[in-house]
């Protein structure tokens, strides 16, 4: 989503002067420590965990008696899908 891309492009942890004064700050990136297969696998497992948690919570809320509509029916595919997608977008952007 666009906010994540904008944040990633414009994010700056330290100023230009500090980064030139302390080049060791970037050793982690030079050593490729964040893109090792084990680290990528950890992030993939984390994303599956978050997605599964959000999905179960949304389905539990929409299938409970609290979510019944005034005519006695439960929310359909579009309502559940919209809620699930919105929760995933919010979790990605936070």
Buried (B, 14 or more C-beta within 10 A) or exposed (E): EEEEEEEEEEEEEEEEEEEEEEEEEEEEEEEEEEEEEEEEEEEEEEEEEBBEEBBEEBEEEBEEEEBEEEEEEEBEEEBBEEBBEEBBEEEEEE
